[in-house]
Amino acid sequence: MLTKVLNKVKKTLNPSKIVKDEYIDWLSFANAGMLEKGNIYCIDYVMKNLKSDSPFLEIGSFCGLSTNIIYYYAEKHGRNNKFFCADKWVFEGSEKSFLGDTKIKSKDYSSFVKESFKRNIAFFSPNSKIHPIEQFSDDFFELWNKKAEVKDIFENTVNLGGPISFAFIDGNHTYEFTKRDFENTDKHLEKGGFILFDDTFDGSIHECVKNMKEIEDNNKYKLVMKNPNYLFQKVSE
């Protein structure tokens, strides 16, 4: 009930521009995930306006819904960028042994979600350049900084490192984690690159919304739009 009320308030205060796309409707029916439809408009905008072949980065992938959407719009607009995902598939509350009052183990739930991600990517984005790296974002960036050679969850060997053209941040929503994810991304996001933050609409109950004011005040970035989540572009090094 509370979630429905919050969503109603969000839509009233933060009306979104929406992209109508039949494929996304079918994808959303089959691919589990928490989708803010305004993000689709932002992703479509990024892919239309991106000037770079540098890799994309997604922090937090869950069952792969946003991953597949990003890949779909990249392909639709002729982008051929590599695409890295950072997710450990360990969720808030997973320190508990079971899910609520059930006998479903939290660790089994995490495994189920990871396998769902793999299945969804294999079906909806076959032959793509998507490389999911099973790491928390801090550890992922440490490997990125080292330009490490790693294996993704599909057992493909890939080299990390270099500039990033677009980042979608949807990991831990606390203030401190979001701040670190932004700072780590900023070190590699090239001039002209974009960064989209999930669950940052004005009035959000998540702490990550507090980070948005700081980025707005950062003269290296300009706010492209709030739809209702924040999309920024890097305008200087």
VEXDRENLO-788145 format. One line per field, with one value per atom (N, C-alpha, C): residue in one letter; x, y, z; atom name. Coordinates in nm, 2 decimals. Example, Ala and Ser with C-alpha at 12.3 -4.5 7.8 and 13.67 -1.06 7.14 Angstrom:
# VEXDRENLO-788145
residu <- c(a, a, a, s, s, s) .
x <- c(1.32, 1.23, 1.32, 1.28, 1.37, 1.29) .
y <- c(-0.57, -0.45, -0.33, -0.22, -0.11, 0.00) .
z <- c(0.78, 0.78, 0.78, 0.71, 0.71, 0.79) .
atome <- c(N, CA, C, N, CA, C) .
# end
This chain:
# VEXDRENLO-788145
residu <- c(m, m, m, l, l, l, t, t, t, k, k, k, v, v, v, l, l, l, n, n, n, k, k, k, v, v, v, k, k, k, k, k, k, t, t, t, l, l, l, n, n, n, p, p, p, s, s, s, k, k, k, i, i, i, v, v, v, k, k, k, d, d, d, e, e, e, y, y, y, i, i, i, d, d, d, w, w, w, l, l, l, s, s, s, f, f, f, a, a, a, n, n, n, a, a, a, g, g, g, m, m, m, l, l, l, e, e, e, k, k, k, g, g, g, n, n, n, i, i, i, y, y, y, c, c, c, i, i, i, d, d, d, y, y, y, v, v, v, m, m, m, k, k, k, n, n, n, l, l, l, k, k, k, s, s, s, d, d, d, s, s, s, p, p, p, f, f, f, l, l, l, e, e, e, i, i, i, g, g, g, s, s, s, f, f, f, c, c, c, g, g, g, l, l, l, s, s, s, t, t, t, n, n, n, i, i, i, i, i, i, y, y, y, y, y, y, y, y, y, a, a, a, e, e, e, k, k, k, h, h, h, g, g, g, r, r, r, n, n, n, n, n, n, k, k, k, f, f, f, f, f, f, c, c, c, a, a, a, d, d, d, k, k, k, w, w, w, v, v, v, f, f, f, e, e, e, g, g, g, s, s, s, e, e, e, k, k, k, s, s, s, f, f, f, l, l, l, g, g, g, d, d, d, t, t, t, k, k, k, i, i, i, k, k, k, s, s, s, k, k, k, d, d, d, y, y, y, s, s, s, s, s, s, f, f, f, v, v, v, k, k, k, e, e, e, s, s, s, f, f, f, k, k, k, r, r, r, n, n, n, i, i, i, a, a, a, f, f, f, f, f, f, s, s, s, p, p, p, n, n, n, s, s, s, k, k, k, i, i, i, h, h, h, p, p, p, i, i, i, e, e, e, q, q, q, f, f, f, s, s, s, d, d, d, d, d, d, f, f, f, f, f, f, e, e, e, l, l, l, w, w, w, n, n, n, k, k, k, k, k, k, a, a, a, e, e, e, v, v, v, k, k, k, d, d, d, i, i, i, f, f, f, e, e, e, n, n, n, t, t, t, v, v, v, n, n, n, l, l, l, g, g, g, g, g, g, p, p, p, i, i, i, s, s, s, f, f, f, a, a, a, f, f, f, i, i, i, d, d, d, g, g, g, n, n, n, h, h, h, t, t, t, y, y, y, e, e, e, f, f, f, t, t, t, k, k, k, r, r, r, d, d, d, f, f, f, e, e, e, n, n, n, t, t, t, d, d, d, k, k, k, h, h, h, l, l, l, e, e, e, k, k, k, g, g, g, g, g, g, f, f, f, i, i, i, l, l, l, f, f, f, d, d, d, d, d, d, t, t, t, f, f, f, d, d, d, g, g, g, s, s, s, i, i, i, h, h, h, e, e, e, c, c, c, v, v, v, k, k, k, n, n, n, m, m, m, k, k, k, e, e, e, i, i, i, e, e, e, d, d, d, n, n, n, n, n, n, k, k, k, y, y, y, k, k, k, l, l, l, v, v, v, m, m, m, k, k, k, n, n, n, p, p, p, n, n, n, y, y, y, l, l, l, f, f, f, q, q, q, k, k, k, v, v, v, s, s, s, e, e, e) .
x <- c(0.08, 0.00, 0.09, 0.19, 0.28, 0.35, 0.39, 0.46, 0.37, 0.24, 0.15, 0.13, 0.12, 0.11, 0.23, 0.35, 0.47, 0.48, 0.45, 0.45, 0.35, 0.23, 0.13, 0.19, 0.25, 0.30, 0.42, 0.50, 0.61, 0.56, 0.46, 0.41, 0.34, 0.28, 0.22, 0.32, 0.43, 0.53, 0.63, 0.65, 0.76, 0.71, 0.62, 0.57, 0.69, 0.69, 0.80, 0.76, 0.86, 0.85, 0.87, 0.78, 0.78, 0.80, 0.88, 0.89, 0.80, 0.72, 0.63, 0.71, 0.72, 0.79, 0.73, 0.68, 0.62, 0.71, 0.84, 0.94, 0.96, 0.97, 1.00, 0.88, 0.76, 0.64, 0.66, 0.69, 0.71, 0.82, 0.93, 1.05, 1.01, 0.94, 0.90, 0.81, 0.73, 0.64, 0.72, 0.83, 0.91, 1.03, 1.09, 1.21, 1.19, 1.20, 1.18, 1.27, 1.22, 1.30, 1.21, 1.27, 1.20, 1.23, 1.14, 1.16, 1.09, 1.17, 1.11, 1.11, 0.99, 0.98, 1.04, 1.06, 1.13, 1.27, 1.33, 1.47, 1.49, 1.38, 1.39, 1.41, 1.34, 1.35, 1.50, 1.55, 1.69, 1.79, 1.77, 1.86, 1.86, 1.73, 1.72, 1.79, 1.77, 1.84, 1.99, 2.04, 2.19, 2.24, 2.17, 2.22, 2.21, 2.11, 2.10, 2.21, 2.26, 2.35, 2.49, 2.52, 2.65, 2.75, 2.87, 2.97, 3.09, 3.08, 3.19, 3.17, 3.28, 3.27, 3.33, 3.35, 3.40, 3.29, 3.33, 3.24, 3.13, 3.02, 2.91, 2.94, 2.88, 2.89, 2.76, 2.71, 2.60, 2.64, 2.60, 2.63, 2.49, 2.48, 2.35, 2.27, 2.25, 2.19, 2.07, 2.06, 1.94, 1.92, 1.80, 1.76, 1.79, 1.85, 1.89, 1.79, 1.69, 1.59, 1.65, 1.72, 1.78, 1.90, 1.97, 2.08, 2.03, 1.92, 1.86, 1.81, 1.75, 1.70, 1.81, 1.92, 2.04, 2.09, 2.11, 2.16, 2.07, 1.94, 1.84, 1.85, 1.86, 1.86, 2.00, 2.11, 2.24, 2.24, 2.18, 2.18, 2.09, 1.98, 1.88, 1.94, 2.03, 2.10, 2.24, 2.27, 2.39, 2.52, 2.50, 2.61, 2.67, 2.80, 2.87, 2.96, 2.93, 3.02, 3.02, 3.13, 3.13, 3.05, 3.00, 2.91, 2.94, 2.99, 3.02, 2.92, 2.89, 2.80, 2.87, 2.85, 2.91, 2.80, 2.79, 2.69, 2.74, 2.73, 2.77, 2.65, 2.53, 2.40, 2.39, 2.43, 2.40, 2.32, 2.20, 2.10, 2.08, 2.02, 1.99, 1.90, 1.94, 1.87, 1.91, 2.01, 2.05, 2.13, 2.17, 2.23, 2.14, 2.01, 1.92, 1.92, 1.90, 1.91, 1.80, 1.68, 1.56, 1.49, 1.41, 1.32, 1.20, 1.19, 1.07, 1.04, 0.92, 0.87, 0.88, 0.95, 0.96, 1.08, 1.09, 1.21, 1.30, 1.28, 1.37, 1.49, 1.61, 1.73, 1.77, 1.82, 1.86, 1.97, 2.06, 2.17, 2.11, 2.01, 1.95, 1.87, 1.81, 1.75, 1.85, 1.96, 2.07, 2.11, 2.13, 2.17, 2.06, 1.93, 1.82, 1.82, 1.84, 1.84, 1.96, 2.07, 2.19, 2.16, 2.11, 2.08, 1.97, 1.88, 1.77, 1.84, 1.93, 2.00, 2.07, 2.14, 2.22, 2.12, 2.01, 1.91, 1.85, 1.82, 1.75, 1.85, 1.97, 2.07, 2.09, 2.11, 2.13, 2.01, 1.89, 1.78, 1.75, 1.75, 1.71, 1.82, 1.95, 2.06, 2.17, 2.13, 2.23, 2.34, 2.46, 2.58, 2.62, 2.58, 2.61, 2.75, 2.79, 2.92, 2.90, 2.80, 2.77, 2.86, 2.93, 3.03, 2.99, 2.91, 2.88, 2.99, 3.04, 3.15, 3.10, 3.11, 3.05, 3.14, 3.12, 3.20, 3.11, 3.13, 3.07, 3.14, 3.08, 3.13, 3.27, 3.29, 3.43, 3.53, 3.51, 3.61, 3.62, 3.50, 3.51, 3.60, 3.58, 3.66, 3.81, 3.84, 3.98, 4.04, 3.96, 4.01, 4.02, 3.92, 3.92, 4.05, 4.08, 4.20, 4.33, 4.33, 4.45, 4.45, 4.35, 4.33, 4.35, 4.28, 4.29, 4.23, 4.28, 4.21, 4.13, 4.00, 3.91, 3.82, 3.74, 3.64, 3.50, 3.41, 3.28, 3.20, 3.07, 2.99, 2.96, 2.99, 2.97, 3.10, 3.20, 3.33, 3.41, 3.37, 3.45, 3.56, 3.68, 3.80, 3.80, 3.80, 3.79, 3.90, 3.94, 4.03, 3.95, 3.97, 3.91, 3.99, 3.94, 4.02, 3.98, 4.03, 4.01, 3.89, 3.86, 3.74, 3.61, 3.51, 3.37, 3.29, 3.19, 3.11, 2.97, 2.92, 2.79, 2.78, 2.73, 2.72, 2.57, 2.52, 2.39, 2.41, 2.39, 2.42, 2.29, 2.28, 2.16, 2.20, 2.31, 2.36, 2.30, 2.39, 2.35, 2.31, 2.19, 2.13, 2.16, 2.25, 2.29, 2.37, 2.38, 2.45, 2.60, 2.66, 2.80, 2.84, 2.76, 2.79, 2.77, 2.66, 2.63, 2.75, 2.79, 2.90, 3.03, 3.06, 3.18, 3.16, 3.04, 3.01, 3.03, 2.98, 3.00, 3.14, 3.21, 3.35, 3.44, 3.41, 3.49, 3.45, 3.33, 3.29, 3.35, 3.35, 3.40, 3.54, 3.62, 3.76, 3.78, 3.68, 3.69, 3.59, 3.49, 3.39, 3.45, 3.45, 3.51, 3.43, 3.49, 3.41, 3.31, 3.19, 3.08, 3.00, 3.05, 2.99, 2.87, 2.78, 2.66, 2.66, 2.58, 2.56, 2.42, 2.35, 2.21, 2.20, 2.13, 2.11, 1.97, 1.95, 1.82, 1.77, 1.64, 1.57, 1.61, 1.64, 1.68, 1.58, 1.46, 1.35, 1.33, 1.30, 1.28, 1.17, 1.20, 1.11, 1.13, 1.23, 1.27, 1.30, 1.26, 1.29, 1.44, 1.51, 1.64, 1.74, 1.85, 1.95, 2.02, 2.03, 2.10, 2.05, 1.93, 1.88, 1.96, 2.02, 2.10, 2.23, 2.27, 2.40, 2.37, 2.25, 2.22, 2.25, 2.22, 2.25, 2.40, 2.48, 2.62, 2.67, 2.62, 2.66, 2.61, 2.49, 2.44, 2.54, 2.60, 2.69, 2.83, 2.86, 2.99, 3.00, 3.09, 3.10, 3.15, 3.19, 3.23, 3.11, 2.99, 2.87, 2.76, 2.67, 2.55, 2.43, 2.32, 2.20, 2.13, 2.12, 2.05, 1.90, 1.86, 1.71, 1.69, 1.57, 1.51, 1.39, 1.39, 1.27, 1.22, 1.19, 1.21, 1.35, 1.42, 1.56, 1.66, 1.77, 1.87, 1.97, 1.97, 2.07, 2.17, 2.30, 2.40, 2.49, 2.55, 2.66, 2.78, 2.90, 3.02, 3.07, 3.09, 3.12, 3.27, 3.34, 3.48, 3.55, 3.69, 3.77, 3.80) .
y <- c(-0.12, 0.00, 0.13, 0.13, 0.24, 0.26, 0.16, 0.17, 0.23, 0.19, 0.25, 0.40, 0.44, 0.58, 0.66, 0.61, 0.68, 0.69, 0.59, 0.59, 0.70, 0.71, 0.80, 0.95, 0.97, 1.10, 1.13, 1.03, 1.06, 1.10, 1.03, 1.06, 1.20, 1.24, 1.37, 1.48, 1.46, 1.57, 1.57, 1.45, 1.43, 1.36, 1.43, 1.36, 1.34, 1.22, 1.17, 1.18, 1.20, 1.18, 1.04, 0.98, 0.83, 0.80, 0.69, 0.64, 0.52, 0.53, 0.42, 0.32, 0.20, 0.10, -0.04, -0.10, -0.23, -0.34, -0.34, -0.43, -0.42, -0.30, -0.28, -0.33, -0.32, -0.38, -0.53, -0.60, -0.74, -0.78, -0.71, -0.74, -0.73, -0.62, -0.60, -0.70, -0.76, -0.87, -0.99, -1.02, -1.14, -1.13, -1.01, -0.99, -0.91, -0.98, -0.92, -0.80, -0.70, -0.59, -0.47, -0.37, -0.25, -0.14, -0.11, -0.02, 0.11, 0.22, 0.35, 0.39, 0.40, 0.42, 0.55, 0.65, 0.77, 0.74, 0.63, 0.60, 0.56, 0.50, 0.46, 0.58, 0.69, 0.82, 0.87, 0.86, 0.91, 0.82, 0.69, 0.60, 0.62, 0.64, 0.67, 0.80, 0.90, 1.03, 1.01, 0.94, 0.92, 0.85, 0.74, 0.67, 0.76, 0.85, 0.94, 1.04, 1.08, 1.19, 1.16, 1.03, 0.99, 1.00, 1.05, 1.07, 0.97, 0.87, 0.79, 0.64, 0.57, 0.43, 0.36, 0.44, 0.39, 0.31, 0.22, 0.13, 0.20, 0.13, 0.16, 0.08, 0.14, 0.07, 0.08, -0.04, -0.04, -0.10, -0.03, -0.07, -0.12, -0.25, -0.30, -0.35, -0.48, -0.53, -0.62, -0.68, -0.76, -0.87, -0.87, -0.97, -0.93, -0.82, -0.78, -0.69, -0.64, -0.56, -0.44, -0.36, -0.23, -0.26, -0.37, -0.41, -0.44, -0.51, -0.54, -0.41, -0.32, -0.20, -0.11, -0.10, -0.02, -0.08, -0.21, -0.28, -0.26, -0.27, -0.25, -0.11, -0.01, 0.13, 0.16, 0.10, 0.11, 0.05, -0.07, -0.13, -0.06, -0.01, 0.07, 0.19, 0.25, 0.38, 0.35, 0.23, 0.20, 0.20, 0.19, 0.19, 0.05, 0.04, -0.09, -0.10, -0.02, -0.01, -0.13, -0.17, -0.27, -0.23, -0.32, -0.29, -0.38, -0.31, -0.39, -0.37, -0.47, -0.46, -0.51, -0.44, -0.48, -0.51, -0.64, -0.68, -0.81, -0.81, -0.93, -1.02, -0.97, -1.04, -1.08, -0.99, -0.99, -0.88, -0.90, -0.80, -0.76, -0.64, -0.59, -0.69, -0.72, -0.82, -0.96, -0.98, -1.12, -1.18, -1.10, -1.16, -1.25, -1.24, -1.33, -1.47, -1.57, -1.71, -1.74, -1.69, -1.72, -1.60, -1.61, -1.50, -1.50, -1.40, -1.38, -1.51, -1.55, -1.67, -1.80, -1.79, -1.91, -1.99, -2.10, -2.19, -2.17, -2.06, -2.03, -1.96, -2.01, -1.96, -1.83, -1.73, -1.61, -1.63, -1.72, -1.75, -1.81, -1.90, -1.96, -1.85, -1.76, -1.65, -1.57, -1.54, -1.47, -1.55, -1.68, -1.76, -1.76, -1.77, -1.77, -1.64, -1.53, -1.40, -1.39, -1.43, -1.43, -1.52, -1.64, -1.73, -1.67, -1.60, -1.53, -1.42, -1.35, -1.24, -1.31, -1.42, -1.48, -1.53, -1.59, -1.64, -1.52, -1.41, -1.30, -1.23, -1.22, -1.16, -1.25, -1.38, -1.47, -1.47, -1.45, -1.46, -1.33, -1.22, -1.09, -1.01, -1.04, -0.97, -1.06, -1.16, -1.26, -1.19, -1.25, -1.21, -1.06, -1.02, -0.88, -0.87, -0.74, -0.72, -0.69, -0.75, -0.73, -0.82, -0.76, -0.84, -0.82, -0.90, -0.89, -0.94, -0.85, -0.89, -0.90, -1.02, -1.05, -0.99, -0.86, -0.78, -0.67, -0.64, -0.51, -0.40, -0.28, -0.18, -0.13, -0.12, -0.08, -0.17, -0.30, -0.40, -0.40, -0.37, -0.36, -0.25, -0.13, -0.02, -0.04, -0.11, -0.14, -0.23, -0.32, -0.40, -0.31, -0.22, -0.13, -0.04, 0.01, 0.09, 0.02, -0.11, -0.19, -0.24, -0.21, -0.27, -0.42, -0.48, -0.62, -0.70, -0.82, -0.92, -1.01, -1.02, -1.10, -1.18, -1.27, -1.35, -1.30, -1.28, -1.24, -1.36, -1.35, -1.47, -1.56, -1.52, -1.61, -1.68, -1.66, -1.73, -1.66, -1.54, -1.47, -1.39, -1.40, -1.32, -1.18, -1.08, -0.94, -0.86, -0.75, -0.66, -0.53, -0.50, -0.38, -0.26, -0.14, -0.02, 0.08, 0.20, 0.30, 0.39, 0.48, 0.57, 0.50, 0.57, 0.52, 0.63, 0.59, 0.69, 0.71, 0.61, 0.62, 0.53, 0.57, 0.49, 0.50, 0.39, 0.38, 0.33, 0.41, 0.38, 0.34, 0.21, 0.16, 0.05, 0.09, -0.01, 0.02, 0.02, 0.05, 0.20, 0.23, 0.36, 0.45, 0.41, 0.50, 0.61, 0.72, 0.84, 0.80, 0.73, 0.71, 0.62, 0.51, 0.43, 0.50, 0.58, 0.65, 0.75, 0.81, 0.91, 0.84, 0.72, 0.65, 0.60, 0.56, 0.51, 0.63, 0.75, 0.87, 0.90, 0.91, 0.95, 0.86, 0.73, 0.63, 0.63, 0.66, 0.67, 0.80, 0.91, 1.04, 1.03, 0.94, 0.93, 0.88, 0.81, 0.74, 0.80, 0.87, 0.92, 1.03, 1.01, 1.11, 1.23, 1.34, 1.46, 1.43, 1.48, 1.45, 1.32, 1.25, 1.12, 1.15, 1.05, 1.07, 0.98, 1.02, 0.93, 0.95, 0.84, 0.83, 0.76, 0.82, 0.77, 0.72, 0.60, 0.55, 0.59, 0.60, 0.62, 0.75, 0.86, 0.99, 1.10, 1.06, 1.16, 1.24, 1.37, 1.46, 1.40, 1.39, 1.33, 1.18, 1.13, 0.99, 0.96, 0.84, 0.80, 0.75, 0.73, 0.68, 0.80, 0.76, 0.86, 0.91, 0.84, 0.88, 1.01, 1.05, 1.17, 1.29, 1.27, 1.38, 1.41, 1.31, 1.33, 1.42, 1.42, 1.49, 1.64, 1.71, 1.85, 1.87, 1.78, 1.80, 1.79, 1.70, 1.69, 1.81, 1.86, 1.98, 2.10, 2.10, 2.21, 2.19, 2.08, 2.04, 2.10, 2.19, 2.26, 2.17, 2.05, 1.96, 1.89, 1.91, 1.84, 1.94, 1.91, 1.98, 1.88, 1.93, 1.85, 1.85, 1.74, 1.72, 1.72, 1.64, 1.63, 1.56, 1.58, 1.50, 1.44, 1.31, 1.25, 1.12, 1.11, 1.21, 1.19, 1.08, 1.06, 1.15, 1.17, 1.27, 1.21, 1.28, 1.25, 1.36, 1.34, 1.44, 1.41, 1.52, 1.50, 1.57, 1.51, 1.57, 1.67, 1.79, 1.90, 1.94, 1.90, 1.94, 1.83, 1.83, 1.73, 1.79) .
z <- c(0.00, 0.00, 0.00, 0.09, 0.09, -0.04, -0.11, -0.23, -0.34, -0.34, -0.44, -0.41, -0.28, -0.25, -0.29, -0.27, -0.30, -0.45, -0.53, -0.67, -0.73, -0.66, -0.71, -0.68, -0.56, -0.53, -0.63, -0.66, -0.75, -0.89, -0.94, -1.07, -1.08, -0.96, -0.95, -0.95, -0.87, -0.86, -0.97, -1.03, -1.13, -1.25, -1.33, -1.46, -1.55, -1.61, -1.70, -1.85, -1.93, -2.07, -2.10, -2.17, -2.19, -2.34, -2.37, -2.50, -2.52, -2.63, -2.66, -2.75, -2.70, -2.78, -2.75, -2.85, -2.83, -2.78, -2.83, -2.78, -2.63, -2.58, -2.44, -2.36, -2.41, -2.34, -2.33, -2.44, -2.43, -2.34, -2.36, -2.27, -2.12, -2.09, -1.95, -1.89, -1.98, -1.93, -1.89, -1.96, -1.94, -1.85, -1.85, -1.78, -1.65, -1.54, -1.41, -1.38, -1.31, -1.27, -1.23, -1.17, -1.12, -1.22, -1.31, -1.42, -1.40, -1.40, -1.41, -1.56, -1.61, -1.76, -1.81, -1.72, -1.76, -1.79, -1.74, -1.77, -1.91, -1.97, -2.11, -2.20, -2.17, -2.25, -2.23, -2.11, -2.09, -2.17, -2.16, -2.23, -2.38, -2.44, -2.58, -2.61, -2.53, -2.55, -2.56, -2.46, -2.46, -2.58, -2.63, -2.74, -2.87, -2.88, -2.99, -2.99, -2.88, -2.87, -2.83, -2.81, -2.77, -2.89, -2.87, -2.97, -2.96, -2.88, -2.84, -2.86, -2.88, -2.89, -2.76, -2.66, -2.53, -2.46, -2.37, -2.31, -2.22, -2.21, -2.11, -1.98, -1.88, -1.75, -1.68, -1.62, -1.54, -1.40, -1.30, -1.16, -1.10, -1.08, -1.03, -1.15, -1.16, -1.28, -1.25, -1.13, -1.09, -1.20, -1.26, -1.36, -1.50, -1.52, -1.65, -1.73, -1.67, -1.75, -1.80, -1.72, -1.76, -1.86, -1.83, -1.92, -2.06, -2.07, -2.20, -2.27, -2.19, -2.25, -2.30, -2.23, -2.27, -2.40, -2.40, -2.52, -2.64, -2.62, -2.73, -2.79, -2.71, -2.77, -2.82, -2.77, -2.83, -2.97, -2.98, -3.12, -3.21, -3.16, -3.24, -3.30, -3.23, -3.28, -3.33, -3.36, -3.43, -3.35, -3.21, -3.12, -3.11, -3.11, -3.10, -2.98, -2.88, -2.76, -2.68, -2.62, -2.52, -2.40, -2.32, -2.22, -2.10, -1.99, -1.87, -1.76, -1.68, -1.57, -1.44, -1.33, -1.21, -1.11, -1.07, -0.97, -0.90, -0.77, -0.70, -0.67, -0.70, -0.68, -0.53, -0.45, -0.30, -0.26, -0.20, -0.19, -0.04, -0.03, 0.11, 0.18, 0.30, 0.38, 0.36, 0.27, 0.24, 0.35, 0.45, 0.57, 0.64, 0.62, 0.68, 0.61, 0.68, 0.63, 0.53, 0.55, 0.47, 0.43, 0.32, 0.28, 0.36, 0.45, 0.53, 0.61, 0.60, 0.68, 0.60, 0.48, 0.40, 0.43, 0.36, 0.37, 0.25, 0.18, 0.06, 0.12, 0.09, 0.14, 0.07, 0.14, 0.07, -0.03, 0.00, -0.10, -0.22, -0.21, -0.32, -0.41, -0.34, -0.41, -0.49, -0.44, -0.51, -0.63, -0.62, -0.73, -0.84, -0.79, -0.89, -0.97, -0.90, -0.97, -1.07, -1.03, -1.12, -1.24, -1.22, -1.34, -1.42, -1.36, -1.44, -1.53, -1.47, -1.55, -1.67, -1.65, -1.76, -1.87, -1.83, -1.92, -2.00, -1.93, -2.00, -2.10, -2.06, -2.15, -2.27, -2.25, -2.36, -2.46, -2.41, -2.50, -2.57, -2.49, -2.54, -2.61, -2.57, -2.62, -2.67, -2.76, -2.80, -2.89, -2.88, -2.95, -2.92, -2.80, -2.77, -2.71, -2.69, -2.62, -2.47, -2.41, -2.27, -2.19, -2.09, -2.01, -1.86, -1.80, -1.65, -1.57, -1.48, -1.39, -1.25, -1.19, -1.06, -0.94, -0.93, -0.82, -0.77, -0.64, -0.59, -0.66, -0.67, -0.75, -0.71, -0.58, -0.53, -0.58, -0.58, -0.63, -0.78, -0.84, -0.99, -1.03, -0.97, -1.01, -0.97, -0.87, -0.84, -0.95, -1.00, -1.12, -1.24, -1.26, -1.38, -1.37, -1.26, -1.24, -1.27, -1.24, -1.27, -1.41, -1.49, -1.63, -1.63, -1.54, -1.51, -1.63, -1.64, -1.73, -1.65, -1.67, -1.59, -1.68, -1.62, -1.68, -1.64, -1.74, -1.70, -1.66, -1.63, -1.58, -1.69, -1.82, -1.93, -1.97, -1.88, -1.90, -2.02, -2.06, -2.16, -2.09, -2.15, -2.09, -2.15, -2.07, -2.11, -2.04, -2.10, -2.04, -1.99, -1.87, -1.81, -1.83, -1.80, -1.80, -1.92, -1.90, -2.01, -1.98, -2.07, -2.06, -2.07, -2.01, -2.01, -2.07, -2.16, -2.23, -2.16, -2.10, -2.03, -1.92, -1.80, -1.68, -1.63, -1.60, -1.53, -1.39, -1.29, -1.15, -1.08, -1.04, -0.98, -0.87, -0.80, -0.70, -0.56, -0.46, -0.32, -0.32, -0.27, -0.28, -0.16, -0.07, 0.04, -0.01, 0.07, 0.03, 0.00, 0.10, 0.09, -0.03, -0.05, -0.17, -0.30, -0.31, -0.43, -0.46, -0.35, -0.37, -0.42, -0.37, -0.42, -0.56, -0.59, -0.73, -0.83, -0.78, -0.87, -0.88, -0.77, -0.78, -0.86, -0.84, -0.92, -1.07, -1.10, -1.24, -1.30, -1.22, -1.27, -1.31, -1.25, -1.28, -1.43, -1.48, -1.61, -1.71, -1.67, -1.76, -1.85, -1.98, -2.06, -2.08, -2.13, -2.16, -2.26, -2.24, -2.33, -2.29, -2.19, -2.15, -2.06, -2.04, -1.96, -1.84, -1.74, -1.62, -1.57, -1.56, -1.52, -1.38, -1.29, -1.15, -1.13, -1.10, -1.08, -0.94, -0.92, -0.80, -0.73, -0.81, -0.76, -0.79, -0.82, -0.84, -0.72, -0.73, -0.62, -0.53, -0.40, -0.31, -0.28, -0.35, -0.33, -0.18, -0.14, 0.00, 0.01, -0.10, -0.10, -0.08, 0.00, 0.03, -0.10, -0.20, -0.32, -0.38, -0.35, -0.40, -0.35, -0.23, -0.17, -0.25, -0.32, -0.40, -0.52, -0.56, -0.69, -0.68, -0.57, -0.55, -0.56, -0.50, -0.51, -0.65, -0.73, -0.87, -0.95, -0.92, -0.98, -0.96, -0.84, -0.81, -0.86, -0.92, -0.97, -1.11, -1.13, -1.26, -1.38, -1.34, -1.45, -1.52, -1.46, -1.50, -1.53, -1.63, -1.65, -1.64, -1.58, -1.57, -1.70, -1.76, -1.89, -1.87, -1.78, -1.75, -1.62, -1.56, -1.46, -1.51, -1.53, -1.60, -1.54, -1.42, -1.31, -1.25, -1.29, -1.23, -1.30, -1.24, -1.29, -1.39, -1.50, -1.61, -1.62, -1.61, -1.62, -1.74, -1.79, -1.89, -1.84, -1.86, -1.82, -1.93, -1.89, -1.98, -1.98, -1.88, -1.87, -1.78, -1.80, -1.72, -1.58) .
atome <- c(N, CA, C, N, CA, C, N, CA, C, N, CA, C, N, CA, C, N, CA, C, N, CA, C, N, CA, C, N, CA, C, N, CA, C, N, CA, C, N, CA, C, N, CA, C, N, CA, C, N, CA, C, N, CA, C, N, CA, C, N, CA, C, N, CA, C, N, CA, C, N, CA, C, N, CA, C, N, CA, C, N, CA, C, N, CA, C, N, CA, C, N, CA, C, N, CA, C, N, CA, C, N, CA, C, N, CA, C, N, CA, C, N, CA, C, N, CA, C, N, CA, C, N, CA, C, N, CA, C, N, CA, C, N, CA, C, N, CA, C, N, CA, C, N, CA, C, N, CA, C, N, CA, C, N, CA, C, N, CA, C, N, CA, C, N, CA, C, N, CA, C, N, CA, C, N, CA, C, N, CA, C, N, CA, C, N, CA, C, N, CA, C, N, CA, C, N, CA, C, N, CA, C, N, CA, C, N, CA, C, N, CA, C, N, CA, C, N, CA, C, N, CA, C, N, CA, C, N, CA, C, N, CA, C, N, CA, C, N, CA, C, N, CA, C, N, CA, C, N, CA, C, N, CA, C, N, CA, C, N, CA, C, N, CA, C, N, CA, C, N, CA, C, N, CA, C, N, CA, C, N, CA, C, N, CA, C, N, CA, C, N, CA, C, N, CA, C, N, CA, C, N, CA, C, N, CA, C, N, CA, C, N, CA, C, N, CA, C, N, CA, C, N, CA, C, N, CA, C, N, CA, C, N, CA, C, N, CA, C, N, CA, C, N, CA, C, N, CA, C, N, CA, C, N, CA, C, N, CA, C, N, CA, C, N, CA, C, N, CA, C, N, CA, C, N, CA, C, N, CA, C, N, CA, C, N, CA, C, N, CA, C, N, CA, C, N, CA, C, N, CA, C, N, CA, C, N, CA, C, N, CA, C, N, CA, C, N, CA, C, N, CA, C, N, CA, C, N, CA, C, N, CA, C, N, CA, C, N, CA, C, N, CA, C, N, CA, C, N, CA, C, N, CA, C, N, CA, C, N, CA, C, N, CA, C, N, CA, C, N, CA, C, N, CA, C, N, CA, C, N, CA, C, N, CA, C, N, CA, C, N, CA, C, N, CA, C, N, CA, C, N, CA, C, N, CA, C, N, CA, C, N, CA, C, N, CA, C, N, CA, C, N, CA, C, N, CA, C, N, CA, C, N, CA, C, N, CA, C, N, CA, C, N, CA, C, N, CA, C, N, CA, C, N, CA, C, N, CA, C, N, CA, C, N, CA, C, N, CA, C, N, CA, C, N, CA, C, N, CA, C, N, CA, C, N, CA, C, N, CA, C, N, CA, C, N, CA, C, N, CA, C, N, CA, C, N, CA, C, N, CA, C, N, CA, C, N, CA, C, N, CA, C, N, CA, C, N, CA, C, N, CA, C, N, CA, C, N, CA, C, N, CA, C, N, CA, C, N, CA, C, N, CA, C, N, CA, C, N, CA, C, N, CA, C, N, CA, C, N, CA, C, N, CA, C, N, CA, C, N, CA, C, N, CA, C, N, CA, C, N, CA, C, N, CA, C, N, CA, C, N, CA, C, N, CA, C, N, CA, C, N, CA, C, N, CA, C, N, CA, C, N, CA, C, N, CA, C, N, CA, C, N, CA, C, N, CA, C, N, CA, C, N, CA, C, N, CA, C, N, CA, C, N, CA, C, N, CA, C, N, CA, C, N, CA, C, N, CA, C, N, CA, C, N, CA, C, N, CA, C, N, CA, C, N, CA, C, N, CA, C, N, CA, C, N, CA, C, N, CA, C, N, CA, C, N, CA, C, N, CA, C, N, CA, C, N, CA, C, N, CA, C, N, CA, C, N, CA, C) .
# end
